Amino acid sequence: MTDQPVPVIDAGRASGPELAAALERASCALLVNTGVPDALRGAMVEAARTFFHLPREQKARVEWPGTRPWTGWQPVREWGPEVSGFARPDLVERFEVQLPMPDGPVAAVDQDHWATTFALWPDHPADLRSRWTAFYAALAGLSSHLMGLLAAAYELPTDELAAWTDRQFSNLVANWYPPQPAPPPAGAVRQHAHTDIGGLTLLWADDQPGGLEVTFPGQRGWTPVTLPPDAFLVQAGDLLARWTNHRIRANVHRVVNPPPALAATTERISVVFFHHPDLSTEVRPAPSVRRPDQRADRAVHAGAHVIKRQLGGVGVTKTTTPE
């Protein structure tokens, strides 16, 4: 373990260079003063918790159909390696929502109408749809603000920025880590070490045993991360790393099991907003960060990258795994 602290960024006041420097150093940062109301987040989390405690047959009515990017309920802990990519599936359930970005400012969207674009809302709890949609809008706005700061810091092409903001492709996810009344199989953990697929990840998690650990660029070892109740963790993903020519590295992280003495009675919930550029985007190192000897036409298609990572198991993209 390492005790290097995660940088703290005031999202309401930070400059682009301050955010960029934090992500270059640590590939993640704690965000405070985000403008996202605690009550909005709390309502969303409570609705998610109610959903996860429903009987399996009710949750299965909105289960991911098995094709295309993940959405709906996903009993990931029951999937085999052909889906999870790991010999031992992760010990987590998920519910995932994807809403298309509206024409015009997300803050002005008719949220009731916007919510109708998603087909896998559960019937219960009845207010889950409205709570999640409101929270989705808030985090879409926050991710666009952060991307604007980074684009200014790196002089990224302004004609490409809209794909990462106004036309972003994003998912709002709740992860539920149930109690472990019996010891898990050898090697099974709540989530294996991995990097996220897209641009920025915004994470909130409760303070229960068995939590998040990250590793910093250029270092070996793991740092446990405890989030203050009013903070989010912003993490860099694969596609942001590519756009910045790896000046910002994708954040490697995992979720560990709770201590055995607490495992039978401990559950944990986290909320994650996975931000990506528009999936039709060709992502390549921006001219301002490209080396003179680098090819300008080397690009990754965002949509193909998402599906490839999903089908291959969302693992670590680095060449070495931290110890």
C-alpha positions as CSV (number, residue, x, y, z in Angstrom):
1,M,0.0,0.0,0.0
2,T,1.0,3.6,-0.5
3,D,-0.1,6.6,1.4
4,Q,0.3,9.2,-1.4
5,P,-2.8,11.3,-1.2
6,V,-5.3,11.7,-4.0
7,P,-5.2,15.4,-5.2
8,V,-8.2,17.5,-4.3
9,I,-9.7,19.9,-6.9
10,D,-12.3,22.6,-6.3
11,A,-14.5,22.1,-9.3
12,G,-16.1,25.5,-9.0
13,R,-12.8,27.4,-9.0
14,A,-10.1,25.3,-10.5
15,S,-8.4,26.3,-13.7
16,G,-7.7,23.9,-16.6
17,P,-4.0,23.7,-15.8
18,E,-4.8,22.8,-12.2
19,L,-7.1,20.0,-13.2
20,A,-4.7,18.8,-15.9
21,A,-1.7,18.7,-13.4
22,A,-3.7,16.7,-10.9
23,L,-4.7,14.1,-13.5
24,E,-1.2,13.9,-14.9
25,R,0.2,13.2,-11.5
26,A,-2.4,10.8,-10.2
27,S,-4.8,9.9,-13.0
28,C,-7.6,10.8,-10.6
29,A,-8.6,13.5,-8.2
30,L,-11.2,14.2,-5.5
31,L,-13.7,16.8,-6.7
32,V,-15.3,19.2,-4.2
33,N,-17.7,22.1,-4.7
34,T,-19.1,20.4,-7.8
35,G,-22.5,22.1,-7.7
36,V,-24.3,18.7,-7.6
37,P,-26.7,18.9,-4.6
38,D,-26.2,16.3,-2.0
39,A,-30.0,15.7,-1.8
40,L,-30.1,14.9,-5.5
41,R,-27.4,12.3,-5.1
42,G,-28.9,10.9,-2.0
43,A,-32.3,10.4,-3.6
44,M,-30.7,8.6,-6.6
45,V,-28.7,6.3,-4.3
46,E,-31.8,5.5,-2.1
47,A,-33.8,4.5,-5.2
48,A,-31.0,2.3,-6.4
49,R,-30.6,0.6,-3.0
50,T,-34.4,-0.1,-3.0
51,F,-34.1,-1.6,-6.5
52,F,-31.2,-3.9,-5.6
53,H,-33.1,-5.3,-2.7
54,L,-36.0,-6.4,-4.9
55,P,-36.5,-10.2,-5.6
56,R,-34.4,-11.5,-8.5
57,E,-37.5,-12.1,-10.7
58,Q,-38.4,-8.4,-10.5
59,K,-34.9,-7.2,-11.4
60,A,-34.7,-9.7,-14.3
61,R,-37.6,-7.8,-16.1
62,V,-35.1,-5.1,-16.9
63,E,-32.0,-7.2,-17.5
64,W,-29.4,-6.3,-20.1
65,P,-30.5,-8.2,-23.3
66,G,-27.0,-9.4,-24.0
67,T,-26.0,-7.4,-27.0
68,R,-24.8,-3.8,-27.7
69,P,-23.3,-1.6,-24.9
70,W,-24.3,-2.6,-21.4
71,T,-27.6,-1.2,-20.0
72,G,-30.2,-2.3,-17.6
73,W,-29.7,-4.8,-14.7
74,Q,-26.6,-6.9,-14.8
75,P,-26.1,-9.8,-12.4
76,V,-22.4,-9.6,-13.1
77,R,-21.4,-11.8,-10.2
78,E,-23.2,-14.7,-11.9
79,W,-21.6,-14.3,-15.3
80,G,-18.8,-16.6,-16.5
81,P,-15.5,-15.6,-18.1
82,E,-17.1,-15.5,-21.6
83,V,-18.8,-12.3,-20.5
84,S,-16.8,-10.9,-17.6
85,G,-13.4,-11.7,-19.2
86,F,-12.2,-13.1,-15.9
87,A,-11.9,-16.6,-14.6
88,R,-13.7,-15.4,-11.4
89,P,-16.6,-13.1,-12.0
90,D,-16.7,-9.8,-10.1
91,L,-18.9,-9.9,-7.0
92,V,-21.1,-7.0,-8.0
93,E,-24.6,-6.3,-9.4
94,R,-25.2,-3.2,-11.6
95,F,-28.0,-1.2,-13.0
96,E,-27.1,1.0,-15.9
97,V,-28.9,3.8,-17.8
98,Q,-27.9,5.5,-21.1
99,L,-29.7,8.6,-22.3
100,P,-28.9,10.4,-25.6
101,M,-27.8,13.9,-25.2
102,P,-30.6,16.4,-26.0
103,D,-30.5,19.1,-28.6
104,G,-29.6,22.2,-26.6
105,P,-28.4,22.6,-23.0
106,V,-28.9,19.6,-20.8
107,A,-29.9,21.8,-17.9
108,A,-32.9,22.9,-19.9
109,V,-34.1,19.5,-21.1
110,D,-37.6,18.3,-20.4
111,Q,-36.6,15.4,-18.1
112,D,-39.8,13.5,-18.2
113,H,-39.7,13.3,-22.0
114,W,-35.9,12.6,-22.0
115,A,-36.4,9.6,-19.7
116,T,-38.8,8.0,-22.3
117,T,-35.8,7.4,-24.6
118,F,-34.6,4.6,-22.2
119,A,-36.5,1.3,-22.4
120,L,-35.3,-0.6,-19.3
121,W,-36.6,1.4,-16.4
122,P,-37.9,-0.8,-13.6
123,D,-41.5,-0.3,-12.4
124,H,-40.4,-0.2,-8.8
125,P,-39.4,2.0,-7.1
126,A,-41.7,4.3,-8.9
127,D,-39.5,7.4,-8.5
128,L,-36.3,5.7,-9.7
129,R,-36.8,7.1,-13.2
130,S,-37.2,10.7,-12.2
131,R,-34.4,10.6,-9.6
132,W,-31.9,9.0,-11.9
133,T,-32.7,11.3,-14.8
134,A,-32.2,14.4,-12.7
135,F,-28.9,13.1,-11.4
136,Y,-27.8,12.1,-15.0
137,A,-28.4,15.7,-16.2
138,A,-26.3,17.1,-13.3
139,L,-23.3,14.8,-14.0
140,A,-23.5,15.3,-17.8
141,G,-23.2,19.0,-17.1
142,L,-20.3,18.5,-14.7
143,S,-18.4,16.3,-17.1
144,S,-18.8,18.8,-19.9
145,H,-17.4,21.6,-17.6
146,L,-14.4,19.5,-16.7
147,M,-13.8,18.5,-20.4
148,G,-13.9,22.2,-21.3
149,L,-11.2,22.9,-18.7
150,L,-9.0,20.2,-20.0
151,A,-9.4,21.2,-23.6
152,A,-8.3,24.7,-22.8
153,A,-5.3,23.4,-20.8
154,Y,-4.0,21.3,-23.6
155,E,-5.1,23.5,-26.5
156,L,-7.2,20.6,-27.8
157,P,-9.0,21.2,-31.1
158,T,-12.1,23.3,-30.4
159,D,-13.9,21.7,-33.3
160,E,-13.6,18.3,-31.6
161,L,-14.8,19.4,-28.2
162,A,-18.5,19.1,-28.9
163,A,-18.1,15.4,-29.3
164,W,-17.0,15.2,-25.7
165,T,-19.5,17.6,-24.3
166,D,-22.7,18.4,-26.2
167,R,-22.8,15.0,-28.0
168,Q,-21.2,12.9,-25.2
169,F,-22.2,9.3,-24.8
170,S,-22.5,8.5,-21.2
171,N,-23.9,5.9,-18.8
172,L,-25.1,6.3,-15.2
173,V,-24.5,3.2,-13.2
174,A,-25.1,2.0,-9.7
175,N,-22.9,-0.8,-8.4
176,W,-24.2,-2.9,-5.5
177,Y,-21.8,-5.1,-3.6
178,P,-23.9,-7.5,-1.6
179,P,-22.8,-9.1,1.7
180,Q,-20.6,-12.1,1.5
181,P,-22.1,-14.6,4.0
182,A,-19.8,-17.3,2.7
183,P,-16.1,-16.8,1.8
184,P,-15.9,-15.9,-1.9
185,P,-14.0,-18.3,-4.3
186,A,-10.3,-18.0,-4.4
187,G,-9.3,-15.0,-6.5
188,A,-12.8,-13.5,-6.6
189,V,-13.1,-9.8,-5.6
190,R,-15.7,-7.1,-5.8
191,Q,-14.1,-5.7,-9.0
192,H,-10.8,-6.7,-10.6
193,A,-8.1,-4.2,-11.5
194,H,-9.1,-2.3,-14.6
195,T,-9.1,1.0,-16.4
196,D,-12.4,2.6,-17.6
197,I,-13.1,2.7,-21.3
198,G,-14.0,6.3,-22.0
199,G,-13.2,9.9,-21.2
200,L,-13.9,10.9,-17.6
201,T,-15.4,8.8,-14.8
202,L,-17.3,10.5,-12.0
203,L,-17.6,8.3,-8.9
204,W,-19.4,8.5,-5.6
205,A,-19.3,5.7,-3.0
206,D,-20.5,5.1,0.5
207,D,-18.0,4.6,3.3
208,Q,-18.4,0.9,3.9
209,P,-15.7,-1.8,4.4
210,G,-14.4,-3.3,1.2
211,G,-13.8,-0.3,-1.0
212,L,-12.0,1.4,-3.8
213,E,-8.2,1.3,-4.4
214,V,-6.2,3.1,-7.0
215,T,-2.7,3.1,-8.3
216,F,-0.8,6.1,-9.5
217,P,1.1,6.5,-12.8
218,G,4.7,5.3,-12.6
219,Q,4.1,3.7,-9.2
220,R,3.5,0.2,-7.9
221,G,1.1,-0.5,-5.1
222,W,-2.4,0.4,-4.1
223,T,-3.9,3.4,-2.4
224,P,-7.3,3.0,-0.6
225,V,-9.6,5.9,-1.4
226,T,-12.3,7.1,1.0
227,L,-14.6,9.7,-0.5
228,P,-16.0,12.5,1.7
229,P,-19.8,12.4,1.5
230,D,-20.0,15.6,-0.6
231,A,-17.1,14.7,-3.1
232,F,-16.8,12.8,-6.3
233,L,-13.7,11.0,-7.6
234,V,-12.9,11.9,-11.2
235,Q,-10.8,9.2,-13.0
236,A,-9.3,9.3,-16.4
237,G,-10.3,6.7,-19.0
238,D,-8.7,5.1,-22.0
239,L,-10.0,7.6,-24.6
240,L,-9.0,10.7,-22.7
241,A,-5.5,9.2,-22.3
242,R,-5.3,8.8,-26.1
243,W,-6.7,12.3,-26.8
244,T,-4.0,13.8,-24.5
245,N,-1.3,11.5,-25.9
246,H,-1.1,9.9,-22.5
247,R,-0.1,13.1,-20.8
248,I,-3.0,11.9,-18.6
249,R,-2.9,8.2,-18.0
250,A,-5.9,6.0,-17.6
251,N,-6.6,5.3,-13.9
252,V,-6.1,1.7,-12.7
253,H,-8.4,0.8,-9.9
254,R,-10.1,-2.1,-8.2
255,V,-12.7,-2.8,-5.4
256,V,-11.6,-5.2,-2.7
257,N,-13.6,-7.5,-0.5
258,P,-14.5,-6.5,3.0
259,P,-12.6,-8.0,5.9
260,P,-13.8,-11.5,6.7
261,A,-15.1,-10.5,10.1
262,L,-17.4,-7.9,8.5
263,A,-18.2,-9.6,5.1
264,A,-21.5,-11.3,6.1
265,T,-23.2,-8.1,7.2
266,T,-21.6,-5.5,4.9
267,E,-23.0,-4.2,1.7
268,R,-21.7,-1.3,-0.4
269,I,-23.1,0.9,-3.1
270,S,-21.3,3.2,-5.5
271,V,-22.6,5.5,-8.2
272,V,-20.6,6.0,-11.4
273,F,-21.1,8.3,-14.4
274,F,-19.1,6.9,-17.3
275,H,-18.5,9.8,-19.8
276,H,-17.3,9.1,-23.4
277,P,-17.1,11.1,-26.6
278,D,-19.8,10.6,-29.2
279,L,-19.3,6.9,-30.3
280,S,-18.8,7.9,-33.9
281,T,-15.7,9.9,-32.9
282,E,-12.2,9.0,-34.2
283,V,-9.9,9.7,-31.2
284,R,-6.3,10.5,-31.9
285,P,-3.6,12.5,-30.1
286,A,-4.4,16.2,-30.5
287,P,-1.8,18.2,-32.5
288,S,-0.8,20.3,-29.4
289,V,0.4,17.2,-27.5
290,R,1.6,15.0,-30.4
291,R,5.3,14.3,-30.8
292,P,7.0,15.4,-34.0
293,D,7.7,11.8,-35.0
294,Q,4.2,10.6,-34.3
295,R,1.8,9.6,-37.1
296,A,-1.2,12.0,-37.3
297,D,-3.6,9.4,-38.7
298,R,-3.4,6.8,-35.8
299,A,-6.9,6.8,-34.4
300,V,-9.3,4.7,-32.3
301,H,-13.0,4.6,-33.2
302,A,-14.7,5.3,-29.9
303,G,-17.7,3.0,-30.5
304,A,-15.5,0.1,-31.6
305,H,-13.3,0.6,-28.6
306,V,-16.2,0.4,-26.2
307,I,-17.5,-2.8,-27.7
308,K,-14.0,-4.4,-27.9
309,R,-13.3,-3.6,-24.3
310,Q,-16.8,-4.9,-23.2
311,L,-16.4,-8.2,-25.1
312,G,-12.9,-8.7,-24.0
313,G,-13.5,-8.1,-20.3
314,V,-13.0,-4.6,-18.9
315,G,-9.4,-5.2,-17.7
316,V,-6.3,-3.3,-17.3
317,T,-4.9,-1.7,-20.4
318,K,-1.5,-1.0,-18.9
319,T,1.4,-3.4,-19.7
320,T,2.0,-4.1,-16.0
321,T,-0.4,-4.7,-13.1
322,P,0.4,-3.0,-9.8
323,E,1.3,-5.1,-6.8
